[in-house]
Amino acid sequence: MAQNVPAPVAKKIPKKLEKFGDVRIDNYYWLNDRDNPDVISYLEEENAYYEQMTAHTKPLQQELFDEMKARIKEDDSSVPYFYNGYYYITRYETGKDYPIYARHNGSLSAAEEILFDCNELAAGHPYFHMGGLSISPDNMQVAFGVDVVGRRIYTIRMKNLVTGAVLPDEIENTTGNSVWANDNRTIFYTRQDKVTLRSDKVYRHKSGSDPINDVLVYHEKDDTFAVEVSKTKSRKYIMIESGSTLTTEYRFLEADHPEADFNVFQERIRGLEYTVSHYGNHFYIRTNADKAENFKLMQTPENKTGKAHWTELIPHRENVLLEDIEIFRDYLVVEERSDGLTKIQIRPWNGEGVYYLPFESETYTAYTTTNVDFNTDVLRYSYQSMATPSSVIDFNMKTRHKEILKEQQVLGGNFDKQNYCEERLWATAADGTKIPISVVYKKGLEKNGQNPTLLYAYGSYGASMDPYFSSTRLSLLDRGFVYAIAHIRGGEELGRHWYENGKLLQKKNTFTDFIDCSKFLINEKYTSAAHLYAEGGSAGGLLMGAVVNMAPELYHGVIAQVPFVDVVTTMLDDSIPLTTGEYDEWGNPNEKAYYDYMKSYSPYDNVAAKNYPNMYVSTGLHDSQVQYWEPAKWVAKLRAFKTDKNLLFLDTNMDAGHGGASGRFEALKELAREFSFLLDLEGIER
C-alpha cells in the first residue's frame, strides 16, 4: 500500500487576472517560470512524493516493463518501400532505443547503406528525435532535422551520402521538415517564431552555404495561420500550405525552377478548406467549398487553379466523410469514413468498376501507408483491430490479390487474438445522440459490474480515435481489464458534423458524451464506479479535467497526460505556442461570449471543494504544446481544495516534452507507471 507521506504544498502568491470586469485570483501563477529555482524545487518535490508513495509498486512496474518489452520484436524492421531507385528501411537492433535508417540500391539483396544510426547520434542526450528525412532527387544528399530537448524545435543538417560527411550547414529554429527542388542543391524549409513556436516563414537554402544567406520566400503574417512546405507526389511542384483551423491557402512553384516566385493556388476565403494533389495536367482538390461539410473532390487544369475553374469529380455526400485520396497512373484511391468506420474505395480512371476493399470486423482501422510510386497497380495499406495486430498489406488493384507483407509480431508465446472479444457499442447521450464505443476484453469475462475498465477518449480538433491494436494493452486485458474508446463529439468519427458539434460554444458536448458513455458501461454491467477509470492526454487531458469536475463520482481513478487544463489563461496569452491558431477550435476569450463559456468548463477555474477520484497527472518540463505549468498549477489547486484522501500525483519528466520520453523502451517505463497506478488501485499486485 501507499506510504503515508505528507503531500507537497505549493506556496500561494495571489495573482489578480481581470477580463470584462470578471476577476480571477490565481494563487499558482508563479509556477509559470521554468527558470525560477522555486518552480524546479516544487516539481522535484512532487516527483519525490510520487516516488515515495509508489515505492511499493516498483516490483510491479518492473514486471510490467519486462512483459511489455518481451512482446516487442526488438530486432524489428519496417516493410521496405521503393523510391527513386532505392529500397528504404527503418530497423531496430536488440537492446537499442532508437531507429537505424538504411537503404539498398536497386535490390534488397544489394549492400545495406546506413543513412543514420540514431543510437549513436542520441548518445549523451537525455532526449533525442530525428525527423524530416528528405533525400535529394539524385539520391546523393539527405536533409534531416534533430531535436535534443523535446520542444519540437529542430536544427536541420545535411549529409553527403557519397562521402558520408555531414555538411557544415546548421539551420536552427525549424520544424525539421524540408523538401528538395529538382536541382539537387536547393531545399525549402519552415522556421518558427522564437516565442510562440508558430511555423510562420518559408526559406530557400543552398546546400553547403551559410544559412545566414538563406532567402525568405514566404512570411505568414496572420498569427492564426501556420505554414508547411511539401512536394507533390508527381515531384513537379513545391507547395506551401498556410492553414488555420478553418481556412487553407496554397502557393505552388515548379520544382525545376526553385528561384522563381510562388503562385497562389486559390486565395484564402474564411471557412474554405482545401488540399491539393497533382497528376498529369491536372490538380485534384479535396475541399469543403460550397457548403460541402463532408468534403468533395474537384479537379482543375494546371494553368487555371482558382476556385472558379474547379469541376466536380466526387460530389459531397451527407453521410460519407471524404478524408484523403491517393493517386496512381490507372487508379484513384479514396479514403472515406461512414458509420464511424474507415473505408478504402478503388476507382479506375477508365471508369471500369468502382469497388471497396472488404473489411469484416466492426472495430477495425484501415488506412493507406507509403505509396510513393505512380506507375504501379499495387496499393499499400495497413489494417488492424482492437484484437488483431497491425498488418501492412500490398493489394493489387487490377487482380484484387492481397499479400500480407508483415503482421506485427506479439512475442512472449501466449498471444492468440481468438482469446479476446471486441465489440462496438452505442451509448445514448443526454440529447439523444448515439455515441459509438469500441470495446475489447478477454473472453470469459462476466458482465457483473465488477470488471476494472479503462475508458479512453480525446475529442478535439476533429481527430478520430480509431480502434487500434496495442501489445502493451494486453498487460491490462490479461489482468481482467476491459478497455474502451469513446468516440465522442469533437472528433470526426461520424463525419464533419461530429467535430463541429464538439467545439467552440458546443464544446461541452465532448465532456457530457464521455460522461454518458461512462454511465452506459456502468448500466450495462461492464463495470461500476468503483472500478471505472478514465484516461486522456493533451486536449484529452482537458476532457479529464472537465469530467472530474462534472461527475467525479463515476470514476475510481483518472490518468491525465500533459493535460490542457488552464484554458482561459492560456487562450488569453498569445505568446504561448498554439494559442492564436486555436481560436477557431476553442474560441477567442477576448470576446465575452467565448470568455464566459470557456470559464464555465475550464478545469483549473472550476476546481471546487469536493471529493475527486484518485489521479495520476503527467507532464514534461520542455513541453511546447501544453506548458508544464498547467498540470502543475492544477495539481497544486486540487491539493488545496479536494475533500477526499484519494491519491493525487504529479509526475514531471524533467528531460522531455509533449510526447514524453524519446526512446522506445523509456516510453514503456512511463506506461508501466500508468498501468501500475491502475492495478494498485484494483489491488492487483502482479
Legacy VTK file of the C-alpha trace (Angstrom):
# vtk DataFile Version 3.0
C-alpha trace
ASCII
DATASET POLYDATA
POINTS 686 float
0.000 0.000 0.000
0.963 3.649 -0.463
3.077 5.194 2.278
1.577 7.909 4.469
3.846 10.705 3.280
2.866 14.393 3.577
1.936 15.769 0.163
3.790 18.834 -1.155
2.072 22.144 -0.563
2.727 24.811 -3.167
3.027 28.315 -1.806
0.270 30.771 -2.695
1.144 34.053 -4.351
-2.168 35.629 -5.409
-2.223 36.991 -8.956
-5.208 39.091 -9.997
-6.471 38.337 -13.514
-9.255 40.556 -14.817
-11.271 40.484 -18.039
-14.639 42.043 -18.822
-14.866 43.104 -15.172
-14.544 39.481 -14.067
-11.752 38.942 -11.542
-9.967 35.606 -11.144
-7.365 35.091 -8.434
-4.648 32.649 -9.487
-2.615 31.587 -6.451
-0.230 29.464 -8.514
0.507 31.730 -11.466
4.095 31.925 -10.185
4.686 28.374 -11.438
4.760 29.854 -14.956
8.548 30.345 -14.901
10.777 27.375 -15.613
13.862 29.467 -14.805
12.715 30.079 -11.217
14.570 27.729 -8.818
11.459 27.612 -6.595
9.455 26.205 -9.526
12.006 23.484 -10.207
12.141 22.728 -6.482
8.351 22.310 -6.330
8.295 19.987 -9.354
11.088 17.930 -7.790
9.171 17.759 -4.505
6.143 16.418 -6.362
8.323 13.863 -8.155
9.854 12.755 -4.851
6.372 12.451 -3.308
5.233 10.306 -6.226
8.296 8.063 -5.887
7.816 7.624 -2.134
4.086 6.973 -2.376
4.515 4.386 -5.119
7.689 2.719 -3.890
5.713 -0.445 -3.123
4.721 -0.696 -6.805
8.310 -0.724 -8.121
8.371 -4.535 -8.488
5.058 -4.372 -10.374
6.359 -1.574 -12.594
9.419 -3.674 -13.403
7.246 -6.718 -14.122
5.020 -4.663 -16.428
8.006 -3.168 -18.219
9.619 -6.568 -18.692
6.480 -8.200 -20.075
5.641 -5.288 -22.394
9.212 -5.236 -23.679
9.158 -9.019 -24.098
6.217 -8.741 -26.514
8.179 -6.432 -28.806
10.341 -7.831 -31.562
13.458 -5.888 -30.662
15.314 -6.537 -33.918
12.328 -5.317 -35.919
12.260 -3.533 -39.261
9.739 -1.745 -41.430
8.424 -3.143 -44.701
10.803 -1.814 -47.395
9.417 0.689 -49.867
10.905 1.524 -53.254
11.544 5.146 -54.164
13.645 6.631 -56.947
15.845 3.570 -57.410
16.329 2.612 -53.747
14.600 0.413 -51.183
14.271 2.256 -47.863
14.034 0.504 -44.488
13.803 1.621 -40.866
15.061 -1.018 -38.466
15.845 -1.565 -34.797
18.500 -3.672 -33.129
18.091 -5.716 -29.965
18.543 -3.680 -26.788
18.671 -0.336 -28.581
16.209 2.505 -28.163
16.460 4.326 -31.471
15.941 3.521 -35.166
18.518 2.898 -37.864
17.634 4.356 -41.263
19.041 2.384 -44.198
18.617 1.783 -47.930
19.576 -0.683 -50.683
20.383 0.357 -54.242
18.009 -1.260 -56.755
17.535 -4.558 -54.948
17.054 -5.749 -51.381
19.978 -8.093 -51.975
22.272 -5.123 -52.608
24.599 -3.992 -49.826
22.960 -2.054 -46.993
23.787 1.632 -46.867
23.183 3.105 -43.412
21.924 6.669 -43.605
21.749 7.219 -39.841
22.189 5.168 -36.696
20.188 7.259 -34.245
21.555 5.249 -31.311
24.964 6.760 -31.980
23.555 10.257 -32.525
21.445 10.090 -29.352
24.407 9.218 -27.129
24.822 11.798 -24.366
21.353 13.318 -24.886
18.551 12.603 -22.385
16.140 13.297 -25.251
16.652 12.727 -28.979
14.401 12.812 -32.004
15.246 12.824 -35.692
12.609 13.826 -38.205
12.022 15.154 -41.680
14.439 12.925 -43.607
14.427 14.199 -47.189
16.521 12.635 -49.962
17.737 14.762 -52.894
16.421 13.733 -56.363
19.884 12.465 -57.385
19.995 10.305 -54.198
23.318 11.881 -53.159
22.275 14.055 -50.199
19.850 13.889 -47.290
18.460 16.737 -45.220
17.304 15.906 -41.685
16.106 17.598 -38.510
17.223 16.907 -34.926
15.618 17.917 -31.613
17.595 17.160 -28.431
15.335 18.998 -25.967
11.779 17.859 -26.687
10.249 21.243 -27.520
9.866 20.304 -31.191
12.430 22.891 -32.225
14.669 21.234 -34.791
18.049 22.019 -36.297
18.260 20.977 -39.960
21.529 19.431 -41.096
22.613 17.935 -44.419
24.682 14.850 -45.184
26.565 13.843 -48.307
25.555 10.226 -48.897
28.530 9.544 -51.172
31.258 10.610 -48.754
29.279 10.185 -45.529
30.256 13.696 -44.441
27.766 15.882 -42.571
27.900 19.331 -44.145
28.587 22.428 -42.018
25.102 23.842 -42.699
23.197 24.188 -39.415
19.761 25.721 -39.829
18.308 26.412 -36.396
14.805 27.019 -35.063
12.942 24.995 -37.708
10.132 22.431 -37.772
12.666 19.883 -39.023
10.929 19.288 -42.350
12.370 20.282 -45.719
11.878 19.454 -49.408
14.305 19.405 -52.310
13.966 21.263 -55.560
14.896 19.279 -58.662
18.320 20.951 -58.999
19.717 18.775 -56.157
21.112 21.905 -54.493
18.113 23.740 -53.098
15.878 22.923 -50.159
12.840 24.778 -48.861
12.124 24.647 -45.120
9.956 26.283 -42.456
11.129 28.350 -39.489
9.277 29.037 -36.264
8.581 32.189 -34.310
11.034 32.041 -31.403
8.400 32.865 -28.775
5.175 31.228 -29.940
6.865 28.441 -31.983
4.326 29.135 -34.735
5.668 27.962 -38.084
5.480 31.259 -39.959
8.290 31.553 -42.548
9.478 29.509 -45.530
13.112 29.865 -46.606
15.206 28.717 -49.549
18.647 27.288 -48.773
21.518 26.181 -51.000
23.290 23.017 -49.866
26.740 23.811 -48.444
26.062 27.528 -47.987
25.832 29.617 -44.820
22.190 29.687 -43.578
22.616 33.390 -42.876
22.256 33.871 -46.639
19.010 31.874 -46.897
16.233 33.626 -48.806
12.837 34.249 -47.204
10.292 33.185 -49.837
7.121 33.463 -47.772
6.132 35.033 -44.452
2.721 34.181 -42.986
1.839 37.309 -41.033
-1.615 36.218 -39.836
-0.891 34.776 -36.401
-3.848 32.388 -36.591
-2.166 30.551 -39.513
0.878 28.268 -39.673
2.817 27.173 -42.762
4.095 23.859 -44.112
6.145 23.071 -47.188
5.850 19.869 -49.239
6.418 18.357 -52.675
3.738 16.769 -54.818
3.877 13.029 -55.424
4.439 13.841 -59.103
7.667 15.626 -57.996
6.729 18.520 -60.262
5.687 21.136 -57.702
6.821 22.565 -54.376
3.769 23.518 -52.290
3.435 25.972 -49.407
0.340 25.446 -47.293
-0.920 28.183 -44.992
-3.513 26.760 -42.660
-5.680 27.658 -39.711
-8.382 25.545 -38.079
-10.987 26.624 -40.637
-9.123 28.026 -43.638
-6.338 26.995 -46.018
-4.376 28.636 -48.800
-1.736 27.069 -51.067
1.117 28.500 -53.090
2.982 26.482 -55.700
6.219 26.568 -57.651
7.661 24.262 -60.303
10.420 22.254 -58.628
12.604 22.669 -61.754
12.734 26.440 -61.161
13.411 26.954 -57.431
14.291 30.625 -57.728
11.015 31.584 -59.418
8.133 33.112 -57.467
5.426 31.056 -55.790
1.910 31.485 -57.217
-1.263 31.493 -55.114
-3.382 28.428 -55.926
-6.672 29.790 -54.539
-6.598 32.793 -52.246
-7.878 32.268 -48.740
-11.546 32.687 -48.009
-12.526 32.286 -44.380
-14.101 28.868 -43.942
-12.740 27.472 -47.233
-10.576 24.415 -46.648
-8.786 22.548 -49.397
-5.852 20.215 -50.045
-4.069 19.795 -53.365
-2.695 16.758 -55.243
-1.159 16.745 -58.719
-1.335 14.227 -61.555
-0.754 14.643 -65.275
-2.075 18.002 -66.423
-4.463 18.496 -63.518
-4.624 19.347 -59.864
-7.068 17.446 -57.645
-8.652 19.349 -54.784
-10.328 17.904 -51.703
-12.468 20.745 -50.397
-15.455 21.833 -48.344
-16.319 24.552 -50.883
-19.969 25.480 -51.337
-21.126 24.002 -48.025
-19.649 20.546 -48.697
-19.322 19.856 -44.960
-18.033 16.287 -45.509
-15.792 17.421 -48.393
-15.879 16.632 -52.098
-13.234 16.096 -54.787
-12.663 18.595 -57.589
-10.166 18.842 -60.445
-8.753 21.754 -62.388
-6.161 22.312 -65.150
-2.613 23.148 -64.060
-2.847 26.642 -65.544
-6.256 27.503 -64.047
-6.090 26.861 -60.335
-8.656 29.313 -58.967
-11.899 28.018 -57.481
-13.915 29.301 -60.436
-12.280 26.641 -62.632
-12.805 23.666 -60.319
-15.062 20.896 -61.667
-16.594 18.143 -59.591
-15.207 14.605 -59.627
-16.731 13.146 -56.434
-19.746 15.032 -55.059
-20.453 15.870 -51.453
-22.250 13.086 -49.556
-24.286 13.700 -46.406
-23.230 10.505 -44.632
-19.723 9.957 -46.010
-16.660 11.955 -44.953
-14.025 12.210 -47.707
-10.775 12.046 -45.739
-7.992 11.686 -48.302
-7.025 10.495 -51.773
-4.078 8.614 -53.267
-3.375 8.950 -57.000
-1.895 6.258 -59.252
-1.450 6.096 -63.005
-4.555 3.923 -63.541
-6.430 4.375 -60.267
-7.765 6.929 -57.851
-7.892 5.607 -54.291
-10.316 7.317 -51.917
-10.151 7.102 -48.134
-13.502 7.831 -46.576
-15.416 7.335 -43.364
-19.035 6.333 -42.790
-20.880 4.900 -39.781
-17.759 5.655 -37.774
-15.556 3.261 -39.780
-12.750 3.862 -42.270
-13.222 2.584 -45.829
-10.970 2.433 -48.898
-12.513 2.818 -52.357
-10.750 1.947 -55.627
-11.786 3.987 -58.681
-10.165 3.054 -62.036
-9.613 6.178 -64.136
-11.225 4.357 -67.098
-14.470 4.044 -65.153
-14.499 0.243 -65.202
-15.984 -0.739 -61.852
-15.636 1.169 -58.611
-15.236 -1.110 -55.578
-14.320 -1.099 -51.874
-11.742 -3.169 -50.061
-13.632 -5.725 -47.927
-13.270 -5.406 -44.144
-15.214 -7.660 -41.792
-14.564 -6.568 -38.183
-16.732 -3.930 -36.520
-13.866 -2.318 -34.583
-11.147 -2.069 -37.227
-8.945 0.676 -38.651
-7.630 0.730 -42.234
-5.590 3.406 -43.976
-3.187 3.778 -46.886
0.503 3.939 -45.962
3.620 4.501 -48.101
2.561 4.863 -51.738
5.280 6.912 -53.427
5.108 5.391 -56.930
2.611 6.490 -59.611
3.333 3.701 -62.058
2.061 0.697 -60.137
-1.136 -1.306 -59.700
-0.216 -2.054 -56.083
-1.751 -0.141 -53.188
-0.067 -0.448 -49.797
-2.344 -0.118 -46.786
-2.462 -1.054 -43.118
-5.186 -2.888 -41.219
-5.715 -3.584 -37.526
-8.473 -4.030 -34.978
-8.703 -3.977 -31.193
-7.738 -7.678 -31.116
-5.848 -8.013 -34.412
-2.235 -6.836 -34.654
-1.384 -4.268 -37.305
-0.685 -5.614 -40.789
0.982 -3.990 -43.786
-0.696 -5.248 -46.958
0.030 -4.894 -50.669
-3.177 -5.019 -52.688
-3.110 -5.398 -56.483
-5.910 -3.130 -57.654
-6.078 -4.901 -61.032
-6.116 -8.553 -59.962
-7.511 -7.824 -56.466
-4.873 -10.111 -54.997
-3.902 -9.289 -51.397
-0.479 -10.024 -49.925
0.186 -9.530 -46.220
3.773 -8.312 -46.135
4.020 -8.088 -42.382
1.847 -8.624 -39.334
3.013 -7.108 -36.087
4.576 -9.886 -34.057
3.481 -10.243 -30.455
6.196 -12.237 -28.758
6.051 -13.950 -25.408
4.405 -17.099 -26.685
0.870 -16.812 -25.307
-0.904 -14.271 -27.505
-3.833 -15.536 -29.577
-6.264 -12.982 -30.970
-9.040 -15.574 -30.666
-8.812 -15.177 -26.882
-10.220 -11.643 -26.995
-13.664 -10.216 -27.721
-14.157 -6.896 -29.468
-17.460 -5.075 -29.605
-18.926 -1.876 -30.946
-21.474 -0.379 -28.579
-23.697 2.687 -28.831
-24.392 4.874 -25.803
-27.186 7.439 -25.845
-26.177 10.964 -24.877
-28.412 13.230 -22.833
-29.565 14.987 -26.021
-30.432 11.675 -27.718
-27.283 11.434 -29.864
-25.875 7.915 -30.288
-22.184 7.734 -29.305
-20.087 4.764 -30.543
-17.765 2.949 -28.142
-15.133 0.405 -29.198
-14.503 -2.248 -26.559
-12.057 -5.144 -26.138
-11.678 -7.654 -23.313
-10.556 -11.214 -22.680
-13.054 -13.977 -23.442
-14.891 -15.414 -20.465
-15.459 -12.036 -18.850
-18.709 -11.795 -16.888
-20.706 -8.572 -17.159
-21.320 -8.389 -13.431
-20.356 -4.787 -12.764
-17.108 -5.805 -11.106
-14.645 -5.570 -14.013
-11.953 -2.910 -13.916
-12.453 -0.800 -17.040
-10.282 1.872 -18.642
-12.206 4.325 -20.841
-10.112 6.479 -23.165
-11.077 9.440 -25.363
-9.693 12.587 -26.980
-12.489 14.585 -28.584
-10.859 17.653 -30.149
-9.541 19.067 -33.441
-11.610 16.632 -35.480
-9.050 13.925 -34.623
-10.666 10.494 -34.887
-9.567 7.959 -32.281
-9.953 4.807 -34.335
-9.932 1.295 -32.840
-6.350 0.072 -32.851
-4.276 -2.825 -31.576
-1.815 -2.399 -28.727
0.508 -5.127 -27.476
1.131 -3.139 -24.298
-2.620 -3.029 -23.600
-2.533 -6.827 -23.190
-0.986 -6.244 -19.763
-4.336 -4.814 -18.682
-6.610 -7.185 -20.631
-4.830 -10.261 -19.322
-5.352 -8.995 -15.771
-9.091 -8.707 -16.265
-9.469 -5.154 -17.545
-11.966 -4.027 -20.139
-10.516 -1.375 -22.471
-12.836 1.040 -24.260
-12.524 4.023 -26.595
-15.367 6.548 -26.515
-15.762 8.136 -29.963
-17.148 11.378 -28.587
-18.069 14.588 -30.385
-15.121 16.847 -31.111
-13.553 14.039 -33.139
-14.605 13.290 -36.712
-15.555 9.605 -36.485
-19.117 10.187 -37.708
-18.363 12.969 -40.168
-17.553 16.624 -40.074
-20.698 17.495 -38.090
-19.345 15.287 -35.265
-16.442 17.715 -34.986
-18.495 20.876 -35.430
-20.815 19.794 -32.597
-17.900 19.388 -30.173
-16.024 22.683 -30.474
-16.385 26.395 -29.710
-19.722 27.083 -27.975
-20.682 23.391 -28.187
-17.511 22.087 -26.531
-19.370 20.755 -23.514
-20.890 18.026 -25.725
-17.424 16.437 -25.654
-17.493 16.201 -21.873
-21.119 15.113 -21.460
-20.658 12.466 -24.190
-17.796 10.935 -22.207
-19.844 11.010 -19.015
-22.801 9.370 -20.805
-20.505 6.665 -22.217
-19.241 6.063 -18.671
-22.789 5.709 -17.362
-23.627 3.334 -20.214
-20.742 0.991 -19.355
-21.874 1.022 -15.726
-25.553 0.446 -16.584
-24.661 -2.415 -18.943
-22.702 -4.072 -16.109
-19.322 -3.930 -17.810
-18.092 -2.158 -14.701
-19.103 0.090 -11.810
-17.989 3.444 -10.445
-15.752 1.557 -8.014
-13.857 0.008 -10.937
-14.108 2.573 -13.752
-11.010 4.525 -14.808
-10.672 7.359 -17.319
-7.688 8.371 -19.429
-6.887 11.224 -21.785
-3.905 13.274 -22.891
-3.340 16.878 -24.033
-6.783 18.082 -25.191
-7.941 14.715 -23.859
-6.436 15.845 -20.562
-8.779 18.830 -20.717
-11.549 16.250 -21.064
-10.300 14.501 -17.923
-10.201 17.775 -16.011
-13.732 18.659 -17.077
-15.307 15.296 -16.253
-13.744 15.084 -12.773
-15.283 18.471 -12.018
-18.662 17.492 -13.525
-19.019 13.855 -12.432
-16.185 12.793 -10.106
-18.349 10.120 -8.513
-18.259 7.991 -11.690
-14.535 7.209 -11.560
-12.246 5.410 -9.156
-9.167 6.759 -10.891
-8.069 9.084 -13.684
-4.906 9.340 -15.781
-4.363 12.811 -17.260
-1.332 13.034 -19.562
0.085 16.500 -20.374
-3.389 17.953 -19.719
-4.561 21.270 -21.185
-6.450 22.444 -18.092
-5.885 26.195 -17.686
-7.952 27.070 -20.733
-8.891 30.686 -20.093
-5.475 31.966 -19.018
-3.681 30.100 -21.805
-6.039 31.281 -24.528
-5.651 34.875 -23.308
-1.850 34.629 -23.632
-0.925 34.958 -27.299
2.781 34.479 -26.522
2.212 30.795 -25.743
2.714 28.327 -28.614
-0.515 27.310 -30.387
-2.756 29.954 -28.792
-3.697 32.248 -31.689
-4.003 29.396 -34.144
-6.566 27.764 -31.903
-9.185 30.493 -31.662
-11.283 28.605 -34.230
-11.154 25.495 -32.041
-11.886 26.929 -28.601
-12.986 30.475 -29.337
-11.229 33.769 -28.646
-11.682 34.724 -24.973
-11.087 38.357 -25.885
-14.753 38.121 -26.929
-17.043 37.938 -23.911
-19.265 35.095 -25.132
-16.236 32.838 -25.522
-14.633 34.027 -22.305
-17.750 33.195 -20.296
-18.231 29.805 -21.958
-14.572 28.801 -21.556
-14.566 29.832 -17.928
-17.649 27.677 -17.319
-15.740 24.472 -18.182
-12.016 25.297 -17.761
-10.827 22.577 -15.335
-8.457 24.836 -13.414
-11.037 27.571 -12.950
-13.690 25.106 -11.758
-11.781 23.168 -9.118
-14.046 23.100 -6.060
-14.236 21.725 -2.531
-15.430 18.199 -3.305
-14.259 14.610 -3.489
-12.138 13.801 -6.550
-11.057 10.393 -7.866
-7.545 9.040 -7.453
-5.488 10.886 -10.060
-2.162 10.434 -11.847
-1.095 13.553 -13.770
1.982 13.603 -16.008
3.827 16.355 -17.847
7.174 17.242 -19.424
9.229 20.256 -18.392
10.018 21.131 -22.019
6.519 20.597 -23.410
5.843 23.145 -26.160
2.227 22.090 -26.790
0.819 22.162 -23.258
3.179 24.019 -20.963
4.206 22.103 -17.819
2.742 24.767 -15.547
-0.849 23.922 -16.485
-0.846 20.461 -14.857
1.451 21.753 -12.087
-0.963 24.555 -11.168
-3.937 22.231 -11.462
-2.483 19.662 -9.071
-1.497 22.393 -6.606
-5.043 23.780 -6.635
-6.615 20.321 -6.377
-4.474 19.627 -3.309
-5.770 22.817 -1.683
-9.462 22.169 -2.458
-10.200 18.445 -2.576
-12.049 16.997 0.422
-11.040 13.341 -0.043
-7.996 11.302 0.900
-7.538 9.800 -2.550
-4.194 9.676 -4.318
-3.052 12.692 -6.347
0.268 12.519 -8.180
2.130 14.964 -10.398
4.886 13.172 -12.338
7.114 15.539 -14.337
9.664 14.250 -16.834
12.402 16.846 -16.417
14.055 15.851 -19.734
11.141 15.585 -22.170
8.342 17.431 -23.901
4.804 16.769 -25.113
5.427 13.254 -26.391
7.219 12.007 -23.286
10.458 10.048 -23.367
12.091 9.644 -26.774
13.471 6.097 -26.585
11.115 3.218 -27.354
11.931 1.444 -24.070
11.939 4.614 -21.956
8.386 5.183 -23.187
7.447 1.717 -21.885
8.688 2.728 -18.435
6.280 5.666 -18.475
3.448 3.332 -19.488
4.386 0.927 -16.691
3.957 3.792 -14.225
0.447 4.455 -15.515
-0.565 0.792 -15.544
0.821 0.206 -12.045
-1.275 3.149 -10.807
-4.431 1.439 -12.104
-3.509 -2.064 -10.950
-2.540 -0.831 -7.479
-5.942 0.818 -7.091
-7.521 -2.531 -8.018
-5.356 -4.393 -5.538
-3.711 -6.380 -8.352
-0.132 -6.977 -7.273
1.177 -8.959 -10.253
LINES 1 687
686 0 1 2 3 4 5 6 7 8 9 10 11 12 13 14 15 16 17 18 19 20 21 22 23 24 25 26 27 28 29 30 31 32 33 34 35 36 37 38 39 40 41 42 43 44 45 46 47 48 49 50 51 52 53 54 55 56 57 58 59 60 61 62 63 64 65 66 67 68 69 70 71 72 73 74 75 76 77 78 79 80 81 82 83 84 85 86 87 88 89 90 91 92 93 94 95 96 97 98 99 100 101 102 103 104 105 106 107 108 109 110 111 112 113 114 115 116 117 118 119 120 121 122 123 124 125 126 127 128 129 130 131 132 133 134 135 136 137 138 139 140 141 142 143 144 145 146 147 148 149 150 151 152 153 154 155 156 157 158 159 160 161 162 163 164 165 166 167 168 169 170 171 172 173 174 175 176 177 178 179 180 181 182 183 184 185 186 187 188 189 190 191 192 193 194 195 196 197 198 199 200 201 202 203 204 205 206 207 208 209 210 211 212 213 214 215 216 217 218 219 220 221 222 223 224 225 226 227 228 229 230 231 232 233 234 235 236 237 238 239 240 241 242 243 244 245 246 247 248 249 250 251 252 253 254 255 256 257 258 259 260 261 262 263 264 265 266 267 268 269 270 271 272 273 274 275 276 277 278 279 280 281 282 283 284 285 286 287 288 289 290 291 292 293 294 295 296 297 298 299 300 301 302 303 304 305 306 307 308 309 310 311 312 313 314 315 316 317 318 319 320 321 322 323 324 325 326 327 328 329 330 331 332 333 334 335 336 337 338 339 340 341 342 343 344 345 346 347 348 349 350 351 352 353 354 355 356 357 358 359 360 361 362 363 364 365 366 367 368 369 370 371 372 373 374 375 376 377 378 379 380 381 382 383 384 385 386 387 388 389 390 391 392 393 394 395 396 397 398 399 400 401 402 403 404 405 406 407 408 409 410 411 412 413 414 415 416 417 418 419 420 421 422 423 424 425 426 427 428 429 430 431 432 433 434 435 436 437 438 439 440 441 442 443 444 445 446 447 448 449 450 451 452 453 454 455 456 457 458 459 460 461 462 463 464 465 466 467 468 469 470 471 472 473 474 475 476 477 478 479 480 481 482 483 484 485 486 487 488 489 490 491 492 493 494 495 496 497 498 499 500 501 502 503 504 505 506 507 508 509 510 511 512 513 514 515 516 517 518 519 520 521 522 523 524 525 526 527 528 529 530 531 532 533 534 535 536 537 538 539 540 541 542 543 544 545 546 547 548 549 550 551 552 553 554 555 556 557 558 559 560 561 562 563 564 565 566 567 568 569 570 571 572 573 574 575 576 577 578 579 580 581 582 583 584 585 586 587 588 589 590 591 592 593 594 595 596 597 598 599 600 601 602 603 604 605 606 607 608 609 610 611 612 613 614 615 616 617 618 619 620 621 622 623 624 625 626 627 628 629 630 631 632 633 634 635 636 637 638 639 640 641 642 643 644 645 646 647 648 649 650 651 652 653 654 655 656 657 658 659 660 661 662 663 664 665 666 667 668 669 670 671 672 673 674 675 676 677 678 679 680 681 682 683 684 685
